[in-house]
Amino acid sequence: METWDAIRARRNVRQYTDEPIPDEALERILEAARISPSGGNQQRWDFVVVTDRQTLKELAKVWPQGGTHIASSAATVVLVLPVEEELRPRLIDNYDLGQATMNMMLAAADLGIGSGHSAATEQDLARKLLGLPQDRYVAYMIGFGYPADRPLKPLKKPNRRDFDDVIHRERW
């Protein structure tokens, strides 16, 4: 898929087939995260990839309000950050994770693999399941798998606000 097509095809997928993701495809998705831009090239992130079905089912409980799709994903990438009290590094870290997230999701879409993000509110459970040290926390999780409902394809008319309502030139 061309980059522009991958951008237009990417959507949140939360229902997956049982088909596993080939190792080469998963490695490409993870490499897309690893080489993402990072403020000051700090790269304070870590990524934990989970493919074990039982662990995925338990991991879905880390955000019980909206992370249920994690249980049925073929793989979930957990985005981990250091616990940080200062605002500036926290803001930079979260922006960096946004870039890593989009890189992974676009790399996946390019391969016809769907993705859906998840928050993480149950940090003690996450630490227990993943063996995280106390100075780290789960910022987000991204479930990956082949879409169960329909394949990814570029949308001709996405359900988005009109261009002229969103884009402001020079001033508001």
N, C-alpha and C positions, 0 to 999 in steps of 0.2 A: 504494500500500500504506500502511496506517496504521503509525505508529511501532512499536507493539507487535507487529504482524505482521512488520515488517522485522526486529525483534530476534529473533523466533522463527524466521524463515526463513533468516537469515544462517548460513552454514556455510562451512568451508574448501572451496574449489573449486580443483582442480588439473588438471582436464581441461576444455578449452574448445573450442567450435565455432570455425569459421573466420570467423564473422560479425564484422565490425568494430563497434566501439562508436561510435555517432553523436557528432559533435563536441559537441553540446549536453549529452549525457549525461556525457561525459568532463569537460567544463567544470564541471558540477555537482559531480562527485566531487572535482575539484581545489579548487573553492570550499569544499567541506565541510572540506577540510584547512586551507585558508588561514584560515578563520574559527574554527578550533578554539581552545578556551581554552589559554592559555599562562601559566605561572607568572611573575608580575610583568609580564605582557604582553611578555616578552622576545622571543618569536618568533624564536629563534635557528636555526630550521629553514630548509631550502630543500627544494623538491620538484622532481625532474627527471622529466618524463613521457617515456617511450620507446614509440614505436609501430612503428618500423622493424624489419621481421622479422629482418634479419641482425644488427642490434644486440641484439635480444631474445635471439637464439640465443647470442650471445657473453656477454650479461649473465647468462644462466643459469649460466655457469661461475664466477660470483662466489661462489656457494655450491654447489659440486659435489655435496655430500652431500644436499641437499634442495631445491635451487632449480631443478630441471629444468622445472617447470611454467612458469617465466618465459618459456622459449623459445616456448611455444605460446599465450601470453596475447595478447589483442588490444592491450593496453596494460599497461605496468608503471610504477608510480610509485615512484621511488627517493627514500627519505627521507634527507636529508643533514644532518649536524650539524658544528659546529666541533670540532676536536680540543681537548680540555679536560683538563688535569691534575687540577684540583680536583674533589673528590667531589661537593660540594653542587650545583654547576651541572650536572654530568653526570647526577645523579639527577633534577633538575628537567627537564632536556632530554629524558631518556628517558620520563618521565611524560607530558610534553607530546606526544611522538611517539605514545605509547599512545592519547592522546585523539584526535589527528589521524587515526591509523590506524582507530580505531573509527568516527569520523565518516565517513571515506571508505567503509569497508566497509558501514555502514548506508545511506549514500546510494546506493551501488551496489545493495545488496539491494532497496531501494525501487524501483529501475529494472529489477529482474530480472537484474542483472549479478552474477556470482559474483566472489569474490576469494579469494586465498590468499597468505599472508605468506611471506617468505623472509629468512633471515639473509644476512650478507655477510662472508665470511672472506678473500676474495682482494682486498684493498684496492688493491693496485697495479694490478691488472686493471681494477677499477672506476674508478679515477682516470683511467686511459688511455682507457677506453671513453667516459666521460662528460665528460672534460676538467676534472675537479675539481682545484682548487688543493690544495697539500700541507697546508694548515691545515684541510681538510675531510675527512670520511670518510662512507662509506655505512653508516648504522646498520641499515636494513632496506629491503626491497623488497616491494611488493605487486603481484601479478599480477591483472589484471582481464580478464574475458571472460564470454561467455554459457556457462553450464554445458553440457557435452557429455552428461552422464549423465541428469540430470533437472532440471526447472526448480526455481527456488527457491520454496518455499511454507512457510508456518508449520508447524512440527512439533508434533504433538499430544502426543507422549511423547518428548522429547529424551533422549538417552543421557547423562544427567547424574546425579551423586550426588543422593540424596534431599534434599529441602528441609530436613528436620529434622536431617540429618547435617551440613549446611553452615552453617545459620543458628544463631547463638548469641545469645541475648538477655541483655543486661546483663553476663553473665560467660560464660566458656567452659563 
